[in-house]
């Protein structure tokens, strides 16, 4: 290998993104790649620099070339991603790791057959970790967190909420409204999945468009901020909720809200009170669990299952997967499940150019003011169709 090759480490875009988030302060107190001793303490005692962390933060990229470079024990490494130099590491230590143990630490299991997702992760892990201070190119993360911190520093009650929104439904809206009513500002961390994530129903751009429509149309201005949260491999395991809370804290939130059905909470009852993993950790932020909400056909509204007196046979649950299955078939979900404007945006995306003669069909079923208008979009057609579904004068 040439001199440059001996000090070049190749990483993928997901690792670059994770390093940039850490560098910007998303996961403070983590501020470097941990050495062997720091990593052992973080994994065993869940602490780094005296503060709580879910596990060690390390970089152990796979590949024969990377392994050869790390075995040379260089004092400085240049980081490359897709042919571009994106950062440097001032090497403190290089030490061996067990990739399967790393998987188990993050995800709680290393069973590759039962959890195929792990196969994509283990091929990204090498046998050696590098420790030390690092710097990576960052065009957005540092600027974003600083802008938000400037705003949250002036407010007393700032709450954070992580949302996938696949798709955005009425319960999401209900919870957002509750948070806006009782806080000065709500930071909505909208999950942006990496290419290694298998559960992507709708692209981030469409989910953000739907969420922005909801916020801009039905909430007071300046009370909600949408922040993209990159769902890298660190956020996909059992500690996802803990990492989300740490991110919210570092953005300036003093409260983090999470649903009781969120995975990894470890919910249990003690003296008739609901407890979770957050009761065993002091993360420097208040964590509030919100109840499960349903639509009750007796109450005729969205209610908490803890306050509705009617049985579960009267309840309609808001499961995102089930609602998305309706959309995938081309059906408009009832408006008790989703706002028609959001359904229309998603159907127009899922079924582009669906109708052979959209303009004629639109004017056949939609009221007109008698003026020739621009050619309607598919999104407008779905909204008009839903209005017809809601017409109730004929039974």
C-alpha positions in Angstrom: 0.0 0.0 0.0 1.1 3.6 -0.7 1.5 6.1 2.1 -1.9 7.6 1.5 -3.6 4.2 1.4 -1.9 3.3 4.7 -3.8 6.2 6.5 -7.1 6.1 4.6 -10.2 4.6 6.1 -13.3 4.0 4.0 -16.8 4.5 5.6 -20.3 4.5 4.2 -22.7 7.5 4.2 -24.6 6.2 7.2 -21.4 6.2 9.3 -20.5 9.6 8.0 -24.0 10.9 9.0 -23.7 9.4 12.5 -20.3 10.9 13.0 -21.6 14.3 11.9 -24.5 14.1 14.4 -22.2 13.3 17.2 -19.8 16.1 16.2 -22.7 18.6 16.2 -23.7 17.6 19.8 -26.8 15.5 19.1 -25.6 12.8 21.5 -23.7 14.8 24.1 -21.8 13.9 26.3 -20.5 11.6 23.5 -17.9 13.7 21.8 -15.3 11.2 20.4 -14.7 7.6 19.4 -14.3 5.8 22.7 -11.1 3.9 23.6 -11.3 0.3 24.9 -11.6 1.3 28.6 -14.3 4.0 27.9 -16.2 1.5 25.7 -16.2 -1.2 28.4 -17.5 1.2 31.0 -20.2 2.6 28.6 -21.4 -0.9 27.7 -21.3 -2.3 31.3 -22.1 0.7 33.5 -24.0 2.8 30.8 -21.9 5.9 31.6 -19.5 8.2 29.8 -17.9 11.2 31.5 -20.2 10.7 34.5 -23.4 10.9 32.4 -25.8 8.2 31.2 -25.3 6.7 27.8 -27.0 3.5 26.3 -23.8 1.9 24.9 -20.3 2.7 23.6 -19.8 4.9 20.6 -17.1 3.3 18.4 -16.2 3.1 14.7 -15.3 -0.3 13.3 -15.7 -0.2 9.6 -15.7 -3.5 7.6 -13.5 -4.4 4.7 -10.2 -6.1 4.1 -8.6 -2.7 3.1 -9.8 -1.1 6.3 -8.5 -4.0 8.3 -5.1 -3.8 6.7 -4.9 0.0 7.4 -5.9 -0.4 11.1 -3.4 -3.2 11.6 -0.7 -0.7 10.6 -1.6 1.3 13.7 -1.4 4.8 12.1 -1.4 8.0 14.3 -3.8 9.8 12.0 -6.5 8.5 9.6 -8.2 10.2 6.7 -11.9 9.3 6.3 -13.3 8.7 2.8 -16.9 8.1 1.7 -17.8 7.4 -1.9 -14.5 8.6 -3.2 -14.5 11.9 -1.3 -12.4 12.8 1.8 -15.0 13.6 4.5 -13.0 13.8 7.7 -10.0 12.8 9.8 -9.3 10.9 13.1 -6.5 11.7 15.5 -5.9 8.1 16.5 -5.8 7.4 20.2 -6.1 3.6 20.2 -7.0 0.7 17.9 -8.3 -2.4 19.5 -10.2 -5.6 18.5 -13.9 -6.1 18.9 -16.4 -8.9 18.4 -18.9 -7.8 15.8 -21.6 -10.2 17.1 -21.2 -8.8 20.6 -21.6 -5.3 19.2 -24.8 -6.3 17.5 -26.1 -7.8 20.8 -25.2 -4.6 22.7 -27.1 -2.4 20.3 -30.0 -4.6 19.3 -30.3 -7.0 22.2 -29.7 -10.0 20.0 -27.3 -11.3 17.3 -29.7 -13.9 15.9 -29.2 -13.3 12.2 -31.7 -15.9 11.0 -34.6 -14.6 13.1 -33.8 -10.9 12.4 -32.7 -10.5 8.8 -32.1 -6.8 9.4 -29.0 -7.7 11.4 -27.4 -9.3 8.3 -27.2 -5.8 6.8 -25.6 -4.5 9.9 -23.0 -7.2 10.6 -21.5 -6.8 7.1 -20.8 -3.2 8.0 -18.8 -4.2 11.2 -15.1 -4.9 11.1 -12.9 -6.6 13.7 -11.1 -3.5 14.8 -12.3 -0.3 16.4 -10.5 3.0 16.2 -10.6 5.5 19.1 -9.9 9.2 19.2 -11.0 12.7 18.4 -12.4 13.2 14.9 -13.7 15.9 12.5 -16.0 15.3 9.6 -17.6 17.6 7.0 -21.0 18.8 8.1 -23.2 21.0 6.0 -26.4 20.9 8.1 -26.3 19.2 11.5 -24.2 21.8 13.4 -26.2 24.7 11.9 -29.5 23.1 12.6 -29.0 22.3 16.3 -27.5 25.8 16.9 -30.5 27.5 15.3 -32.9 25.5 17.4 -31.0 26.0 20.6 -31.1 29.8 20.1 -34.9 29.5 20.0 -35.4 27.0 22.8 -33.0 29.0 25.1 -35.7 31.8 25.3 -38.5 29.5 26.3 -39.5 27.8 29.5 -41.5 24.8 28.3 -40.1 22.9 25.3 -41.2 19.4 24.5 -39.9 16.9 22.0 -41.7 14.1 20.2 -40.2 11.6 17.7 -42.5 10.7 14.8 -42.3 8.3 11.9 -45.6 9.3 10.4 -46.1 6.4 8.0 -48.6 7.8 7.5 -49.7 10.8 9.6 -53.1 10.0 11.2 -55.6 11.6 13.6 -54.0 10.3 16.7 -50.7 11.9 15.7 -52.6 15.1 15.4 -54.3 14.7 18.7 -51.0 14.2 20.6 -49.4 17.1 18.8 -52.4 19.3 19.8 -52.1 18.2 23.4 -48.4 19.1 23.5 -49.0 22.5 21.9 -51.7 23.3 24.4 -49.4 22.8 27.4 -46.0 23.9 26.1 -44.4 26.9 24.5 -42.8 25.0 21.7 -43.0 21.4 20.3 -40.0 20.0 18.5 -41.2 17.3 16.1 -38.3 15.0 15.2 -39.4 13.4 12.0 -37.5 10.2 11.4 -35.5 10.1 8.1 -34.5 6.5 7.4 -31.2 5.3 6.0 -31.0 3.0 3.0 -30.4 0.1 5.4 -33.8 0.5 7.0 -36.4 -2.0 5.7 -39.6 -0.4 7.1 -39.8 2.6 4.8 -43.4 2.9 3.6 -43.3 6.5 2.4 -40.3 8.7 1.5 -39.2 11.3 4.0 -40.0 14.2 1.5 -43.7 13.1 1.3 -44.0 12.5 5.1 -42.6 16.0 5.7 -44.9 17.5 3.1 -47.9 15.9 4.9 -46.7 17.0 8.3 -46.0 20.5 7.2 -49.5 20.8 5.7 -51.0 19.7 9.0 -48.9 22.1 11.1 -49.3 25.1 8.8 -53.0 24.6 8.4 -54.3 23.7 11.8 -51.8 24.9 14.4 -50.8 28.4 15.6 -47.7 29.7 13.8 -44.3 29.3 15.5 -45.4 26.7 18.0 -44.2 23.6 16.2 -40.8 22.9 14.5 -40.1 19.9 12.3 -36.6 18.6 12.6 -35.3 15.7 10.5 -33.8 12.9 12.7 -31.6 10.5 10.7 -32.4 7.0 11.7 -28.9 5.5 11.5 -28.0 2.1 12.8 -27.6 3.4 16.4 -31.3 4.4 16.6 -32.6 1.1 15.4 -32.1 -1.0 18.5 -33.6 -1.5 21.9 -32.1 1.9 23.0 -33.9 3.9 20.4 -36.2 5.6 22.9 -33.2 6.6 25.1 -31.3 8.0 22.2 -34.3 10.0 21.0 -34.7 11.5 24.5 -31.0 12.4 24.6 -31.3 14.1 21.2 -34.4 16.1 22.4 -32.5 17.2 25.5 -29.5 18.4 23.5 -31.8 20.4 21.3 -33.1 22.3 24.3 -36.2 20.3 25.3 -37.0 19.9 29.0 -39.6 17.2 28.3 -39.8 14.3 25.9 -43.0 12.5 25.1 -43.3 8.9 24.0 -46.2 6.5 23.5 -46.7 3.5 25.9 -46.6 1.1 22.9 -43.1 2.2 21.9 -40.7 -0.8 21.7 -37.9 -1.0 24.2 -39.6 0.9 27.0 -39.7 -2.2 29.3 -43.0 -1.1 30.8 -44.0 -2.7 34.1 -46.4 -1.9 37.0 -45.3 -1.0 40.5 -47.8 0.0 43.2 -50.4 0.6 40.5 -48.1 3.0 38.6 -46.7 2.5 35.2 -42.9 2.3 35.2 -40.5 2.1 32.3 -36.8 2.0 31.5 -36.7 5.8 32.0 -37.5 5.4 35.7 -34.1 3.7 36.1 -32.2 6.3 34.1 -31.5 10.0 34.8 -31.1 11.5 31.4 -31.5 15.1 32.5 -34.9 15.5 30.8 -38.5 14.7 32.0 -40.0 11.8 30.1 -43.8 11.6 29.8 -45.6 8.5 28.4 -48.9 9.2 26.6 -51.8 6.8 26.6 -53.0 4.8 23.7 -55.8 6.6 21.8 -58.6 5.0 19.8 -61.8 6.1 18.1 -64.8 5.0 20.1 -68.0 4.5 18.1 -70.1 5.2 21.3 -68.2 8.3 22.3 -68.0 9.4 18.7 -64.6 10.8 19.1 -60.9 10.0 19.7 -60.4 8.9 23.4 -57.8 7.5 25.6 -58.3 3.8 26.4 -57.7 4.8 30.1 -60.7 7.1 30.2 -63.2 5.5 27.8 -65.9 3.5 29.7 -66.8 1.3 26.7 -65.2 -2.0 25.8 -62.5 -2.6 23.2 -65.2 -3.9 20.8 -66.3 -0.3 20.4 -62.8 0.9 19.6 -61.0 1.5 16.3 -57.3 1.4 16.7 -54.9 3.7 14.8 -52.2 1.3 13.6 -50.1 3.0 10.9 -49.4 -0.3 9.1 -53.2 -1.1 8.7 -53.9 2.4 7.5 -51.1 2.2 5.0 -52.5 -1.1 3.7 -55.7 0.7 2.9 -53.8 3.4 1.0 -51.7 0.7 -0.9 -55.0 -0.8 -2.3 -55.9 2.6 -3.6 -58.7 3.2 -1.1 -59.3 6.5 0.7 -59.2 5.9 4.5 -62.2 7.3 6.4 -61.6 10.8 7.7 -61.8 9.5 11.3 -58.5 7.9 10.5 -56.8 10.6 8.4 -57.4 14.0 7.0 -58.6 13.8 3.4 -55.9 16.2 2.2 -53.1 14.0 3.6 -54.7 10.9 2.1 -54.9 12.6 -1.2 -51.2 13.5 -1.2 -50.2 9.9 -0.4 -52.6 8.4 -3.0 -51.3 10.8 -5.7 -47.8 9.6 -4.9 -48.6 5.9 -4.8 -50.7 5.9 -8.0 -49.3 8.5 -10.3 -51.2 9.1 -13.6 -53.9 6.7 -12.3 -56.8 8.1 -14.3 -56.9 8.1 -18.1 -59.1 11.2 -18.3 -58.7 12.9 -15.0 -60.0 16.3 -16.2 -63.4 14.9 -17.4 -63.7 12.7 -14.4 -63.0 15.6 -12.0 -65.6 17.9 -13.6 -68.2 15.2 -13.7 -68.1 14.7 -9.9 -66.9 18.0 -8.6 -69.0 21.2 -8.2 -67.9 24.0 -10.5 -68.2 27.8 -10.1 -68.8 28.0 -13.9 -65.3 29.3 -14.6 -62.8 27.2 -16.6 -60.1 26.4 -14.2 -56.6 24.9 -14.6 -56.3 21.2 -15.2 -57.0 19.5 -11.8 -54.3 17.5 -10.1 -54.9 14.0 -8.9 -54.6 15.2 -5.3 -57.6 17.6 -5.9 -59.6 14.8 -7.4 -59.2 12.6 -4.3 -60.3 15.5 -2.0 -63.4 16.1 -4.1 -64.2 12.4 -4.0 -63.9 12.3 -0.3 -66.3 15.3 0.0 -68.9 13.2 -1.9 -68.3 10.3 0.5 -69.2 12.7 3.3 -72.4 14.0 1.8 -75.2 12.8 4.0 -78.5 14.2 2.7 -79.2 10.9 0.8 -79.3 7.7 2.8 
